[in-house]
Amino acid sequence: MNVESLLVFLVIGGVAGWLAGLLVKGFGYGLIGNIVIGVVGAFIAGWIFPTLGISLGTGIVAAILHATIGATVLLLLIRVLKRA
């Protein structure tokens, strides 16, 4: 992985985490928190979507959408576990 790929990976994770924070809680979690949430969300969506047979396509916009959906699922799961 070269430097450009790492930067794109971090930017996509940050944007996805920020968007998921807006959708679930109403605000972001800070730069590092958004990146972590977005990256973990991308891994979750990467596991769920192929299982369901869903494909969003390729490209940066699809990657952001993919990671945002996964991050939203992650945040909703965390919210449910905190209430239990």
C-alpha positions in Angstrom: 0.0 0.0 0.0 1.5 3.3 -1.0 1.0 6.7 0.6 -1.7 7.8 -1.8 -3.8 4.7 -1.2 -3.4 5.1 2.6 -4.5 8.8 2.3 -7.6 7.8 0.3 -8.4 5.0 2.8 -8.2 7.5 5.7 -10.3 10.2 3.9 -13.0 7.7 2.9 -13.0 6.4 6.5 -13.2 9.9 7.9 -16.0 11.0 5.6 -18.0 7.8 6.2 -17.6 8.1 10.0 -18.7 11.7 9.9 -21.8 10.9 7.7 -22.7 8.0 10.0 -22.4 10.2 13.0 -24.7 12.7 11.4 -27.2 10.0 10.6 -27.2 8.3 13.9 -26.4 10.8 16.6 -26.6 14.2 15.0 -22.9 15.1 15.0 -19.4 13.6 14.4 -17.0 12.0 16.8 -13.9 14.0 16.0 -11.3 13.3 13.3 -9.8 10.1 14.8 -13.2 8.7 16.0 -14.7 9.3 12.5 -11.9 7.6 10.8 -12.1 4.6 13.1 -15.9 4.3 12.8 -15.7 4.6 9.0 -12.9 2.0 8.6 -14.6 -0.5 10.9 -17.9 0.3 9.2 -16.3 -0.5 5.8 -15.2 -3.9 7.1 -18.7 -4.6 8.4 -20.3 -3.6 5.1 -17.6 -5.7 3.3 -18.8 -8.7 5.2 -22.5 -8.1 5.1 -23.0 -6.9 1.5 -21.5 -9.9 -0.3 -23.5 -12.2 2.0 -26.7 -10.5 0.9 -25.6 -10.3 -2.7 -25.5 -6.5 -2.8 -23.1 -4.5 -4.9 -22.9 -0.8 -4.9 -20.4 -0.5 -7.7 -16.8 0.8 -7.8 -15.2 4.2 -7.2 -14.8 6.6 -4.4 -18.4 7.6 -4.1 -19.5 3.9 -3.9 -16.7 3.3 -1.3 -18.0 6.2 0.8 -21.6 5.0 0.6 -20.5 1.4 1.4 -18.5 2.5 4.4 -21.2 4.9 5.6 -23.8 2.2 5.6 -21.5 -0.1 7.5 -20.6 2.6 10.0 -24.3 3.4 10.5 -25.0 -0.3 11.3 -22.0 -0.2 13.7 -23.3 2.9 15.5 -26.8 1.5 15.7 -25.5 -1.7 17.1 -23.4 0.2 19.7 -26.5 2.2 20.7 -28.6 -1.0 21.2 -25.8 -2.6 23.2 -25.4 0.4 25.5 -29.2 0.5 26.3 -29.2 -3.3 27.1 
